[in-house]
């Protein structure tokens, strides 16, 4: 025996949209003096290192780590 399914007149509700992340994320660790480094700052410097290296792919993690280290040492 087949089951009958009732259809309601209302359309199902759409899933809630995820909240928009803040414009500037901060890197998890702060400097010794308490100031934090923004995600955007690290991204911009890492991109500059990528360009200086001649747009060679495959070293993004090195660029990111180097940028974090450079910004932390500069801020302290």
C-alpha positions as CSV (number, residue, x, y, z in Angstrom):
1,X,0.0,0.0,0.0
2,X,1.4,3.4,-1.0
3,X,1.7,6.2,1.6
4,X,0.0,9.4,0.7
5,X,1.9,12.6,1.3
6,X,0.1,15.8,2.2
7,X,1.3,18.9,0.5
8,X,0.9,22.2,2.3
9,X,0.2,25.4,0.4
10,X,3.2,27.2,1.9
11,X,6.7,26.7,0.4
12,X,9.4,25.4,2.6
13,X,11.5,28.0,4.3
14,X,15.0,28.5,3.0
15,X,18.0,27.8,5.2
16,X,19.3,30.7,7.2
17,X,22.2,32.5,5.6
18,X,25.5,32.2,7.5
19,X,26.6,35.4,9.1
20,X,29.1,37.5,7.3
21,X,32.6,37.3,8.8
22,X,34.1,40.5,10.1
23,X,36.0,42.5,7.5
24,X,39.3,42.1,9.3
25,X,40.2,38.9,11.0
26,X,43.1,38.8,13.4
27,X,45.8,36.2,13.5
28,X,45.3,33.9,16.4
29,X,48.4,34.9,18.4
30,X,49.1,38.4,19.5
31,X,52.5,40.1,19.8
32,X,54.3,40.4,23.1
33,X,53.0,44.0,23.5
34,X,49.4,42.8,23.1
35,X,48.8,44.2,19.6
36,X,47.4,41.8,17.0
37,X,48.1,41.4,13.3
38,X,45.2,41.4,10.9
39,X,44.5,38.6,8.4
40,X,44.6,41.2,5.6
41,X,48.1,42.5,6.6
42,X,49.5,39.0,6.5
43,X,47.8,38.3,3.2
44,X,49.1,41.4,1.5
45,X,52.7,40.8,2.7
46,X,52.6,37.1,1.7
47,X,51.3,38.2,-1.8
48,X,54.2,40.6,-2.1
49,X,56.7,37.8,-1.2
50,X,55.0,35.6,-3.9
51,X,55.5,38.4,-6.5
52,X,59.1,39.0,-5.4
53,X,59.7,35.3,-5.9
54,X,58.6,35.6,-9.5
55,X,55.0,34.2,-9.1
56,X,56.3,30.7,-8.4
57,X,53.5,28.6,-7.1
58,X,53.8,26.0,-4.3
59,X,55.3,28.1,-1.6
60,X,52.2,29.8,-0.2
61,X,52.6,28.3,3.3
62,X,56.2,29.6,3.5
63,X,55.1,33.0,2.3
64,X,52.4,33.1,4.9
65,X,54.7,32.1,7.7
66,X,57.4,34.5,6.6
67,X,54.8,37.3,6.5
68,X,53.5,36.5,10.0
69,X,57.0,36.5,11.4
70,X,58.0,39.7,9.7
71,X,54.9,41.5,10.9
72,X,55.3,40.2,14.5
73,X,58.9,41.3,14.6
74,X,58.1,44.7,13.1
75,X,55.3,45.3,15.7
76,X,57.4,44.4,18.7
